[in-house]
Amino acid sequence: MTTENRDKKKIDKNFTKKIVSKQNRKLKARQEKNQSVWFGLGMLGLVGWSVAIPTLIGIVIGIWIDKTWPSRYSWTLMMLLMGLILGCFNAWFWVKRESDWDD
């Protein structure tokens, strides 16, 4: 068996594992179709915190930079914006991950 054949078999095996894993998650989600309101609130909270935490961290870092190295630019505002953008990407990741379970 050549190295190329072994690599192809390894890739096929990993692909099969990934498909089986996704299928099992999908079946489990379908069985638990009657999810409570608490699940929805939990997801809403997860998305909210995934935006809030990076934004707050950005503000704290910006305040620290402004106090340590004063300049004519507001690092607090710049870091707030960067934290908010990072948080939105983080929230998008979680929502996309949750929606991929239904596909």
C-alpha positions as a printed NumPy array, in Angstrom:
array([[  0.   ,   0.   ,   0.   ],
       [  1.449,   3.323,  -1.014],
       [  1.596,   6.403,   1.148],
       [ -0.962,   8.094,  -1.087],
       [ -3.467,   5.257,  -0.569],
       [ -2.946,   5.357,   3.196],
       [ -3.522,   9.112,   3.197],
       [ -6.725,   8.72 ,   1.18 ],
       [ -8.012,   6.019,   3.544],
       [ -7.2  ,   8.209,   6.539],
       [ -9.05 ,  11.159,   4.971],
       [-12.014,   8.902,   4.154],
       [-12.087,   7.574,   7.719],
       [-12.002,  11.11 ,   9.19 ],
       [-14.731,  12.227,   6.8  ],
       [-16.885,   9.252,   7.767],
       [-16.4  ,  10.01 ,  11.482],
       [-17.433,  13.616,  10.917],
       [-20.561,  12.588,   8.984],
       [-21.567,  10.047,  11.644],
       [-21.045,  12.624,  14.388],
       [-23.199,  15.225,  12.609],
       [-25.882,  12.642,  11.904],
       [-25.986,  11.607,  15.558],
       [-26.33 ,  15.249,  16.643],
       [-29.111,  15.766,  14.125],
       [-31.004,  12.7  ,  15.32 ],
       [-30.61 ,  13.748,  18.939],
       [-31.89 ,  17.255,  18.13 ],
       [-34.925,  15.818,  16.345],
       [-35.729,  13.584,  19.317],
       [-35.553,  16.569,  21.658],
       [-37.782,  18.69 ,  19.449],
       [-39.929,  19.881,  22.361],
       [-37.242,  22.075,  23.843],
       [-38.385,  24.391,  26.55 ],
       [-38.392,  28.145,  26.653],
       [-35.322,  27.87 ,  28.863],
       [-33.308,  26.494,  25.952],
       [-34.196,  29.523,  23.825],
       [-33.392,  31.898,  26.674],
       [-30.118,  30.084,  27.212],
       [-29.149,  30.516,  23.573],
       [-30.141,  34.179,  23.712],
       [-27.988,  34.591,  26.807],
       [-25.074,  32.821,  25.155],
       [-25.228,  35.132,  22.151],
       [-25.57 ,  38.183,  24.409],
       [-22.619,  37.264,  26.575],
       [-20.509,  36.356,  23.545],
       [-20.916,  39.986,  22.4  ],
       [-20.786,  41.663,  25.824],
       [-17.607,  40.06 ,  27.183],
       [-15.254,  41.001,  24.29 ],
       [-16.77 ,  44.501,  24.241],
       [-16.132,  44.998,  27.967],
       [-12.617,  43.6  ,  27.657],
       [-11.973,  46.04 ,  24.808],
       [-13.197,  48.951,  26.932],
       [-10.967,  47.968,  29.857],
       [ -7.919,  47.619,  27.602],
       [ -8.719,  50.967,  25.94 ],
       [ -9.03 ,  52.758,  29.294],
       [ -5.719,  51.265,  30.392],
       [ -3.991,  52.395,  27.172],
       [ -5.485,  55.897,  27.487],
       [ -4.222,  56.218,  31.076],
       [ -0.799,  54.717,  30.363],
       [ -0.01 ,  56.458,  27.07 ],
       [ -2.17 ,  59.552,  26.587],
       [ -2.689,  60.578,  22.975],
       [ -5.1  ,  62.658,  20.94 ],
       [ -6.954,  59.486,  19.877],
       [ -9.409,  57.709,  22.15 ],
       [ -8.172,  54.16 ,  22.5  ],
       [-11.21 ,  53.393,  24.625],
       [-13.527,  54.018,  21.688],
       [-11.301,  52.15 ,  19.244],
       [-11.003,  49.119,  21.517],
       [-14.744,  49.228,  22.242],
       [-15.377,  49.013,  18.502],
       [-12.838,  46.212,  18.074],
       [-14.374,  44.286,  20.982],
       [-17.84 ,  44.768,  19.549],
       [-16.758,  43.501,  16.125],
       [-15.008,  40.512,  17.699],
       [-18.101,  39.824,  19.816],
       [-20.37 ,  39.94 ,  16.767],
       [-18.167,  37.434,  14.956],
       [-18.225,  35.276,  18.071],
       [-22.038,  35.438,  18.236],
       [-22.259,  34.678,  14.519],
       [-20.1  ,  31.586,  15.106],
       [-22.417,  30.302,  17.852],
       [-25.593,  30.965,  15.88 ],
       [-24.126,  29.314,  12.787],
       [-23.012,  26.323,  14.839],
       [-26.502,  25.945,  16.314],
       [-28.185,  26.294,  12.914],
       [-25.816,  23.718,  11.353],
       [-27.239,  21.101,  13.719],
       [-30.566,  21.38 ,  11.925],
       [-29.136,  20.877,   8.418]])
